[in-house]
Structures are given as structure tokens and as C-alpha cells.
Amino acid sequence: MIWSLITSFILNVAFLIYIVVLTNKVKVLRKETAKPSENNDELIALAQEKLKTLGDIKTIKYLREEKGMSMLDAKQLVDALKKQE
């Protein structure tokens, strides 16, 4: 009984370490593959134009796919632009 608990504990610690290592690798890869951001003023103007023509959801989708923004960043930008109007 005690050996199974010890084995289970060791495996859980090993998996936890593995998850932490993979999480760090994902962070590094995200930084490496991030598209270079264009000028903020240009991005805002483009987002405003897309928002007027496409609507909220398609603008967020465009920002994610074409500009490499995260879902949260794209949503926050669209929400900020909607408040300005």
C-alpha cells in the first residue's frame, strides 16, 4: 500500500515538472513566432475600418488571423474602439 502511494507521488511530481517545462517552451515559441507589430496608429485605423465594415466578431477574427493578436488582445482593442464611437 505504501509503495503504491510513493510511486503515485513520484509520478505526479514528474508530470508536474514536465508540464512546467512544456509551458516554458510554449512561452518561448510564442515570443519567437509573434508577428512584428505594425505602428499602433496604423493598427487602430485598420481595426476601426474593419469594425465599421465587418462588425465585432469578424474584426476580432481578422486581428487574430492576419495580425497575430491573441483573442483577449483583439477583443480588448475592439471593445476600446467601440467605446470611442
Secondary structure as GFF3:
##gff-version 3
##sequence-region A 1 85
A	DSSP	alpha_helix	2	33	.	.	.	ID=ss1
A	DSSP	alpha_helix	40	54	.	.	.	ID=ss2
A	DSSP	alpha_helix	56	67	.	.	.	ID=ss3
A	DSSP	alpha_helix	71	84	.	.	.	ID=ss4
###
